[in-house]
């Protein structure tokens, strides 16, 4: 059964121990793990009933952190600096610092710069990317609050739940996903914002 994390330091500790963290994002509740812990990623696949062949998006705290793990061109930097970065996720060529299970067959990975207050505060304690996926088993509606997360995953262990103390969850459409490895870039998923290249 999921347990509630008391504070941000405890959230970090659970992530370091390989637990799943259910946390508020700018859109809905998300599930996150330390992406460099393969057992944690596999456990996330299991509780979501998700194919291991589908890659996860990762939240990063800044363009600087993004640049450590992906090839960030001037075009990408310009795009992210001129838009609301949390509204867009980007697919980029991955660098070798990323573990192989985070990279697709084309050598790419997906990222989003986090802007929700909870995740920004969490990054003050936790200084690496964080897997971000919707808090629901595949095929079910996405959890909008901590109680729905607990209901979905009540039979599972090693899940910590963070309360939406900053009222981040707005219940809006997920981010628009843009593949910047293509020329011109391609919108892979339309979200709340549309963009044309």
N, C-alpha and C positions, 0 to 999 in steps of 0.2 A: 504494500500500500504506500502511495506517495506520502512524503512528510514535508512540512513547511520549513523553509530555510528562515532563520531568524534575522539575518542581515547579509550584507554584501560579502563580508569576509567569509561567512559560512557558505555562501554560494560558490565562491572561489574554491574553498576547500573541497566541496562536493565534486566540482569539475576536476580538480587535481586527483581525486580518488577514483575517477572513472565513472562517476554517476551521471545521469541525465539531469539537466536543469530545465524545468519548465519556467519560462519567464515572459514578461510582457514586452512586446515589440511595438513599433509605431502603427502596426496594422492589427494584428491579432496576438494570441498567445503562441509562442514558439517553443520548440524543444531544441536544446543545444547540448553539445558535448565538446570536450577537448578533441579537436580533429586529429591530433597526433597520437591518440590512444586508440589503437585498432579495436581492442575489445569493446570500448565504449561505443565506437561507431557501429560495430556489429550488433551490439545490444539495441542501439537505436533502430537499426534495420528491422530487428526482430519485433520490437513492440509496435512499430508502425506497420508491420506486414509489408515491408517495402523491399523491392528487388535490390540486391547488392550491386547491380549494374547501373543503378541510377545514382548520379553524383549529387552531393549536397552543396548548397550555397553556404558561403562563410561570411560572417560579419567581421569587419575590421574597424578599428577606431579612427583611422586617418588614411590619407593618400600615402603618407610615409610608411605606415604598416603595410598597406596594399603593395607598395613597391618592393618590399622585402620578399613577397611570395609570388608576384606576377610581373610580367613585362608591362609596364605602364608607359604608354606612348604620350607624346605631347598632346595628341588629339584627345586621349582619354582624360588626361589631367584637365585640359581646357573644358571638356564636356562636364566633368564632375564639379568643377569650380563655378560653372555658369548655371548649373541646375540645382535643384534640391536633391542632394545625393541619396537621401534615404528613399526617394521615389523610384530610383533606378538601381537595378542590379546589372553587373557587367560580367561578361565572359571574356577572359583574357588568357594569353599564353602563360602557363604556369612555369615558375622557376623550380630548380631542383630542391629548394628548401622544403617544398611541399611533399608530403608522403604520397607514395604511388596510388594509394586507395582514394585519394582526394582528386585525382586527375583523370579526365576522360581519355578515351582511346586516341583522341587527336592532340593530347598534350595540353588541354585547356582546363580551367577551373572557374567557378562563379563566385563573385564577391559582391558585397554591398557595404557601403560606409554607414555605420549605425548612427542614428540621430535621436533615438528615443532616450529619455532621461535615465531610465533604469539601466540600459545597456551602456550608456556613456559613463555612468557611475561605476558599473561593474568593471569597465576597462581600466579604472584607476587601481583595481586590485588584481586584475587578470590581464596579463600583457601578451596575448597571442590571439590569433583568430578564434572565432567561436562558430561552430556549425549552427546554422539556423534553418529549421524546417517547421512546418506547421504542426501545431499540437493536436493531432488527430490520427487515428488509424486510417490507412488509405481507404478512400471511398466514403468516409464520414465527414460531416461538417466540421469546420475548424473550431476548436474551443475558443470562446471569447473571454473566459475568466478562469480563475484558479479552480473554482468548484467543478467546472466542466472538465478541466484537465484531470482532476482527481477521479471523476466518474468514469472517464474513458480508460484510465490506467490503474484502476483500483486493485487489480490482481497482480500488479508488477512491483518488484522491489527496485531499489537503487534509483529512485526518482525523487528529486527535491523540487519543491514548488516555491517560486518567489511571488509574493503578492504584488499587485499593480499599485504600488505606493505613490507613483508619480502620475497616475491616470494616463498612461501612455496609449493604451489600447483604444483605437478609434473605430475598429471594425470596418475599415475601408478595404478596397480591393488591394491585393498584393502588388508588389513593385513590378514595374515594366522591366523586362530582361532584354538586354542588348548584347549581341555577340560582336565584340570589337575585333575578333580575329578574322572577320570577313571584310572585304573591301568592295563596296562601302559596307559599313556596319549594318547588321540585320536585327530587326526587332523579333525576338524569339517568342516573347509572351507580352501581350498588351495588358498593362495594369491601369492604374488611375490616370496616368499621363501618356499621351501619344507623342511620338517623335518621328520625324522623317529626315532621312539623310540623303 
